[in-house]
Amino acid sequence: MRVDGLTKRLGRTRALRDCSFDLRSGTVSALVGANGAGKSTLLKVLAGLYRPDEGSAVSSGRVSFVAQEKPLYRSLTASDMFRALARLNRVWDVRRGHRWLSRFGVPADRACAKLSDGERTQVALALALAAVPSVLLLDEPLASLDPLVRREVTAELLTEVADSGTTVVMSTHGVTELDGVADHLLLLAGGRLLARGEIDSLLRQHIRYVGPRSDTPPVGGEVVHARHEDDQSSFLVHAAEDVPGSPPAGWLARPVPLDDLVLAHLAASRTAEVPA
């Protein structure tokens, strides 16, 4: 999937602003941001539900989208929907969908209205996977699942990616549930991409330096966050390239966990003025 200069207006508000990124086949991307950041809008543009006002979003294959609302026909069973959608899709793997439900013990012959929220989430995921997508877009898909099932679902999604080469974009408020799962980060705030790229590379490029009181960091790069005390300063620095291993004399260099990296960028974005 390739996104170039994507801008989307909702009424008078620019929900997305000049977003650009590339996603390789078989990668799992965490789309992270607070409420109102533009995550759902971006996914709906990628799914073809919204037309961009500027820029483009191009996918090389079929796209499946599981929205937050998980719109299912409540009077139908999963088996009913499998049969109906088999007639509407040129590519359809009903066995793949049923396998997913079987893994989690979700009855395929019970009306969706009689299923729990978590079971309806599993039906929505099964329908999305049965379409054999090249790109799978998931908008807060695990919110209705308990922590244990959430971990199992994430592991099964990884298996699906490995087996099929599907590209996955999964939105979330935080990154804890995707720790060790996602290999790519898309960090949104105010409709803008604050950070994007491979997570391992981003973590190498972000270093926190702690040392004597100073108005500037000891190395070049973008200062994401700074904190000063009477005799000590701390700078979170994003370097254009991987930062060297040895810090300057008098300074300590500390790696930054992904959670801290995300929170620092979001905090910095709140202090910057973003035009309407």
HELIX and SHEET records of a PDB file:
HELIX    1   1 LYS A   39  LEU A   46  1                                   8    
HELIX    2   2 ALA A   78  LEU A   88  1                                  11    
HELIX    3   3 VAL A   94  ARG A  103  1                                  10    
HELIX    4   4 CYS A  112  LYS A  114  5                                   3    
HELIX    5   5 ASP A  117  ALA A  130  1                                  14    
HELIX    6   6 PRO A  147  SER A  164  1                                  18    
HELIX    7   7 THR A  176  LEU A  178  5                                   3    
HELIX    8   8 ILE A  199  GLN A  205  1                                   7    
HELIX    9   9 LEU A  258  THR A  271  1                                  14    
SHEET    1   A 3 THR A  13  ASP A  22  0                                        
SHEET    2   A 3 ARG A   2  LEU A  10 -1                                        
SHEET    3   A 3 GLU A  54  VAL A  58 -1                                        
SHEET    1   B 6 VAL A  63  VAL A  66  0                                        
SHEET    2   B 6 VAL A 135  ASP A 139  1                                        
SHEET    3   B 6 THR A 167  THR A 172  1                                        
SHEET    4   B 6 VAL A  28  VAL A  32  1                                        
SHEET    5   B 6 HIS A 184  ALA A 189  1                                        
SHEET    6   B 6 ARG A 192  GLU A 198 -1                                        
SHEET    1   C 4 GLU A 222  HIS A 228  0                                        
SHEET    2   C 4 GLN A 232  HIS A 238 -1                                        
SHEET    3   C 4 HIS A 206  PRO A 212 -1                                        
SHEET    4   C 4 LEU A 252  PRO A 255 -1                                        
END                                                                             
